[in-house]
């Protein structure tokens, strides 16, 4: 999710305790990273569509199971940091106050404003979560899905149009095309046009 610093110094400096006390009363959700709180800005339409596509597929698949897919509303605790991934799958029904420290899947849709943080500070902390089995990184301006799996020592696996992805921790397979349903970028638009031209 995109972050919007409220000051030129890239976020507001505060203690972990101050963040936890003030966050429930904040007008906007904020992520707390390395001692600074960052307000979460509005996402692009493509960002929202990708998140909604993944959430919908995960949520339907997990009906009747102990696991739940949540879109950017469940705060994940990373040591002393707190973030709101775009989609989280959590299987612990005892979590309260919109907080978990044991997700099994985390999905981030990459944005220009957050790419560096998503791919460095946050990613390192994600893969150090004992419960996490899979971390998914999705581009919105091009078609590219990257999946890191604990069972593969967090080796990066890349998927594009024509590929299917199996999310092993929840036993669900999706096509890359499913993930980019209704998304508007040059690559997916050309793919759809080519399919129309070859269809009978």
N, C-alpha and C positions, 0 to 999 in steps of 0.2 A: 504494500500500500504506500502511496506517495506521502512524504512528510513535508510539512511546511514550517520552517523555522519562524518563530515569532520575533526574532531579533536578528540583527546582522551577524551576531556571534554564533549563528548556527545552533539554535535551541536555547532553552533556559536552564541555567545551572541550578541544581537543587539536590538535596540528599534523597536517598531511597525512601526514607520515612516521610519526607515532605511530599514526594510524588504519590505515595500510597494514600496519604491522607487527602490530598487535593484532587486526585484523579476522578473519584466518584462525583465530584461537584464541578468538574471542568465542562465548559460548553462544548468542547471538541475532545475526542479521544486523543490521547498522547502516548507515544512510545517513550520509554525511558532507557537510554543507552549511554553507558559510560559517564554517568553523572549529569546528563542533560535530558530534558523533556522536549520532545518534538511533536508539535501538533500535526495531526494527520489531515492532509489536504484532500480535496475531492479528486476522484480518479477519473480517467478518460472513459468514454463509452466502451472502447475495446477492452480496457482493463476490467470494467464491470461485467462485460459479457463473458469473458474468459472465466472469471471467478464464479459467476453464476452457473456457467456450464458445468464446471468441475463440481461445484457444490451440489447441483441438482443430481448429477450422476452418482456421486458418492452417497448422498442422502437417500435416494431411492434404493440403492443397493444395500444399505445398512439397516433398512427397516426391519424391525423385529430382532435386532442384535443389541448387545450391550454398548456398541460403539455409535457415536454420533458425529456427523460432519457439521461444522459451524463456520460461517463466513465472517471473518474479521471482527467478530464480537467477543471471542474468547481470548483473553490475555494469556500469553505464555510466559512463564517465569524462566529466565535464563540466568542462573546465578543471581547477580544483583541487578540484572536488566529485565525489562518487561516489554514485550512486543505484541502486536496484533497481526499475525500472518493473514494472508488473504483467505485461506481455507485451512482448517485444522480438523483432524480426526482424533477424537479423544474417546477412550473406552472406560474412563473412571467416572462413574455416576456420583461419586462422593464429592466432586469438586464444587466449591461454593464461590460466590462473589465473582463469577465470570473469570476464574483463574485456574490454570492448569500448569503442572510442571511435568506431565507425562503423556504428551501426544504421541501417536504412532506414525502419523503422516503430517507434514507441513507443506503447504503450497504457497509459493510467492510468485505473483505476476510482476515482472520487472518493470520499473519505471526509470526514466532518465535521472530524476532527482534522487532516487534511492539506490540505484544500481551498485555503486561502490560499497555502500554500507551493507546492502543485501548479500553481496558476494564475498564480503570479507568478515567484518565483525559478527554479523548475525549468522552467517553460514557456519563459521567456526563454532559458535555456541550451539547452533542447532545440532550439529553432528556429535556434539559431546553430551547431548541429552541421553541418559541411559535408556529411556523408553522408545526413542525415535527409531523407526525402521526405514523410512523413506523420506527424502526431501526432494521436492519438485520445483523447478525454476522454469517459468514460462515467459517467453518474449511476447510482446503485443504488436510490435511494428513489423516483425517478420515471423515466419512460422518455424519455431524451434522450441522443443521441450527437452529439458535436461533433468535427468533423474539420478539421484545419488542414493545408494542402498547400503545399509549397514552390513548386510551379508556379503557384499562385494567390496568391503573395506572402503566404502564411500567413493568408489571409482565412478567418475562421471560417465553417464550413458546418454547419448543424444538421439532424439527422434524428430522426424520431419513428416511431411505429407506422404501418405501411403503406408505409414507405419502404424502399428498397434502397440500400446503400452499396457503391460500387466502390473497393476499395483498389488504386489504380492502379499502385503500385510493385511489387505482386506479382500483378496482374491477377486479383483475386478479388472477386466480388460476394456480399455477404451481405444478408439482410433484417435489419431491426432486431429483428424477432421471433426470428430465429435467435440473436442476441446475448443476448436476454433469456429464452432457454429455461430453464424450471424456476425462474426468479426469482419471488419473492413480494413484489409491491408492489401497491397499489390500482389503479394505471393498467393494468398488464399483466394483472392478474386480471380487470378489467372488460372488457378487449379479448378475452380468452379466452372469457368468458361470452357476450359478444355473438356471437362466432363460432359457439358452440354453439347459440345460439337461432336463428340464420339457416340453419344447416346442415340438409339434408333428413333 
